[in-house]
Structure formats: structure tokens, C-alpha cells
Amino acid sequence: MKNIKLIVDNSYNFKQPYFIKKELQTILNLYARMVSNGTWKDYSLYAGKKEISFDVYKRNSEKPILRILKNLKPHYKNEKYLIKDKNGKVIQKSENLKLLIDRTSLGKIELIK
């Protein structure tokens, strides 16, 4: 089993890619809203050399229905944060994560039975 490190001090210069505390809090607040209304069921984190992503699942046996990515080496300023659908198509991109989530209106989705 790999050693898991918890980063509490965001000013620490860490060589691994990660979401800082404020970014992860924004994503988890959205995740909590979507789980409470029954839209999302599970999540996973992926860390690569160029990006880190928060993947959201409707069922745990499927491909992720949504990926919230932090691009660590963006070519343009507005490509720091991306939201991709299950096919890998970019839905929105921005330099500010909170604005990106608000603009995409993910938190306003309601489950209709």
C-alpha cells in the first residue's frame, strides 16, 4: 500500500500535484449538494503529471459522468480549471474554480422523479 500524505499547510512546496484546501472545499461543497439530492453517488481523485481531477460517478461501476480538472501546465490562462463530460468533451474552462462551478450551474441541478 502506498503511503498517503495529508497536506495541512498549503504554503508547503510539495512536488506532487494536488488541490489546495480552498479548491477541495469548493468541490466537496458541490459534491455534498449533489449527493443530497440523489444525482451523484461516488467520486475518485486522479493525480497525473499534467493534471489532477475529481471524477464524479452516478454509479460506482460506470465511467465518470463528470470530471473537474486542475490543469497544472495550462497553455492559456483560462485553461487552469476544466469541467469535462463523460466523453472527455470540455464543458467549461476558467481560471477561477468557484466561478467555473457557478457558471456551469452544477449546483442548481435537481433530480425529478
N, C-alpha and C positions, 0 to 999 in steps of 0.2 A: 504494500500500500504506500502511495506517495505521501510525503509529508505535506500537510496543509498548513499554510501560514495565514494568520489573521492580522490584517494591517489596520491598526488603530490610528496611527499618526500619518495623515495624508501628505505631510511635508517630507517624509522619508523617501529618498531616491531609490526606488525599487526597480530592478531590471525586468521584472515580469510585467506584462500588460494587465491592467485591472481597471475596474470602475472605482472612482473615488467615492467617498461616503455620501456626498450630496447627490451624485448621479444615481447611485444604487438606491438611495432613499426615494428619489423621484420615480424610478422604475418600479420599486416594490409597492409604493402607494397606488400606482396604476394597477399593478397585478392584484393587490388586495381588493380593489373595487371590482375588477372583472371576475375574480373568483367568487365574490359575494353575490353577484348577480347571475352566476352559473355559466358564464361564457368561456372562461379559461379554467383548466383543470390542473396543469402541471407546468413546470419550467425547467430549463437547464442553462448552464453557463458554458460558453466555449471560449478558450483563450488561444489565440494564434499569434504569429509574429507581426502580422499587419492589422489585426482586428481582434476585438473581444465582443462577444454577443450574448444577449439574454434572449433565449429561444422560448417561445410560448407554445403550449400544446393544448388542443381541445381534449384529446385522449392520449394517454401515455404511450400507446403503441403506434401512433402516426408520426408523420413528418411534422416539424413545427409549422403552425399556421401563421406565425409572425416572428420576425427577428428584429430586435432592437440592437443596432451595432454601434460601436465606437471605433471609428477608423483611426488607427494610430499613425498612419502615414498618408494623410489626405493630399491629393493633388491640388485641390481648391479649398478655400476657407470654409465654404458652405457644405463640404462633404465630411465634416468631423463626425456627425451622428447621422445614421441612416435607419430607416424602417423599411424592411423588405417583407414581401408576402411569401407564401409557401413555395412559389415557383422561382423565387430569387429576384423578382422584379422590384425595383426601388419604388416605394410608395411616396416617401417624403425624404428630404435631406435638409440639414440645417447645421449651424454652428453652435446652437443652444439646445440642449436636450429638453428642457421644460417647454420651450416654445414649440419644439417639434411635436411633442406629445399633445399639447393643447391644440395645435393647428390640425393635427390628424384626427382629432376628436375621438380618440380611442376610449376615453373615459365616459363618453356620452352614449356608448352603445348599450342598448338594453335587450334583454332576452325576452322574446314574445312567445308565449306558449299557446 
